[in-house]
Amino acid sequence: MDEGPALADLARPGVPFAVRVTPRAARAKVELQEGVVRVHVTCVPEDGKANRAVTEALAKALGVAKSRLTLVRGATSRDKTFRLD
């Protein structure tokens, strides 16, 4: 998976941040475009598979355990809000 940019500035506990998700992408990657975190995952958006893949990719990019990320809003949307606990 492509590491993408260092997103350490988003890794502030308790502060929610927005993420735009692209499921069924050709390659999995995390990128920062014009101040928006974009996560591309190869999984299909069914039964929470894409959400789990997004959580794993974000955790890796932020350098934190995936158990520390909480999906606050947007479980069935492409626009999601995560919080680092």
C-alpha positions in Angstrom: 0.0 0.0 0.0 1.2 3.5 -0.8 2.2 5.3 2.4 1.1 8.7 1.1 1.9 11.9 3.0 2.8 12.1 6.6 -0.5 12.8 8.3 0.9 13.1 11.8 -0.6 16.6 12.1 -4.1 14.9 12.1 -3.1 12.6 14.9 -4.4 14.8 17.6 -6.5 12.8 20.1 -10.2 13.8 20.4 -10.2 16.0 17.3 -12.4 14.7 14.5 -11.2 14.9 10.9 -12.9 14.4 7.5 -12.0 11.6 5.0 -13.2 11.1 1.5 -13.3 7.4 0.5 -13.0 5.8 -3.0 -13.9 2.1 -2.9 -13.0 -0.3 -5.6 -9.9 1.7 -6.5 -7.2 0.1 -8.7 -4.6 0.7 -6.0 -4.9 1.3 -2.2 -3.4 4.6 -1.1 -3.9 7.5 1.3 -3.3 11.0 0.1 -3.8 14.6 1.1 -5.3 16.7 -1.7 -6.0 20.4 -1.1 -6.4 19.8 2.6 -8.7 16.8 2.2 -7.6 13.3 3.2 -8.5 10.9 0.5 -8.4 7.2 1.0 -8.5 4.8 -1.9 -9.3 1.1 -1.1 -9.6 -1.9 -3.3 -12.4 -3.4 -1.3 -16.1 -3.3 -2.3 -18.4 -1.3 0.0 -20.5 -4.1 1.4 -20.7 -5.6 4.9 -18.3 -3.0 6.3 -15.3 -4.4 4.3 -14.4 -0.9 2.9 -14.7 0.7 6.3 -12.4 -1.8 7.8 -9.9 -1.3 5.0 -10.1 2.5 5.4 -9.5 2.2 9.1 -6.4 0.1 8.5 -5.0 2.4 5.9 -5.6 5.5 8.0 -4.0 3.9 11.1 -0.9 2.9 9.1 -0.6 6.4 7.5 -1.0 8.1 11.0 1.3 5.6 12.7 -1.3 4.6 15.3 -3.1 1.4 16.2 -6.3 0.9 14.3 -8.1 0.3 17.6 -7.5 4.0 18.4 -9.5 5.2 15.4 -13.2 5.7 15.7 -15.6 6.1 12.8 -17.8 9.0 14.1 -20.0 9.6 11.1 -20.6 8.3 7.6 -20.6 4.5 7.9 -22.6 4.2 4.6 -21.2 7.4 2.9 -18.1 8.2 1.0 -17.6 11.2 3.2 -16.6 10.0 6.7 -15.5 11.5 9.9 -12.9 9.8 12.1 -11.6 10.6 15.6 -8.4 9.5 17.2 -9.0 8.3 20.7 
